[in-house]
Amino acid sequence: MTFLVALAACFLIWVLIWRTRLGYQIRAF
């Protein structure tokens, strides 16, 4: 169960980094 929660959290973070304007600014920085 903990593994699934961690996996979901990593996926959400990945989406935030690659699919949002905030992530674009982080990569551009």
C-alpha positions as CSV (number, residue, x, y, z in Angstrom):
1,M,0.0,0.0,0.0
2,T,2.8,2.4,0.9
3,F,4.5,1.6,-2.4
4,L,1.4,2.5,-4.3
5,V,1.1,5.8,-2.5
6,A,4.7,6.7,-3.2
7,L,4.3,5.7,-6.8
8,A,1.2,7.9,-7.1
9,A,3.0,10.8,-5.5
10,C,6.0,10.5,-7.8
11,F,3.6,10.5,-10.8
12,L,1.8,13.6,-9.6
13,I,5.2,15.4,-9.1
14,W,6.3,14.3,-12.6
15,V,3.1,15.7,-14.1
16,L,3.5,19.0,-12.2
17,I,7.1,19.3,-13.5
18,W,6.5,18.4,-17.1
19,R,2.9,19.7,-17.8
20,T,2.6,22.9,-15.9
21,R,4.0,26.4,-16.3
22,L,5.8,26.1,-12.9
23,G,7.7,23.1,-14.1
24,Y,8.6,25.0,-17.3
25,Q,10.1,27.8,-15.2
26,I,12.0,25.3,-13.1
27,R,13.5,23.6,-16.1
28,A,14.3,27.0,-17.8
29,F,16.0,28.1,-14.6
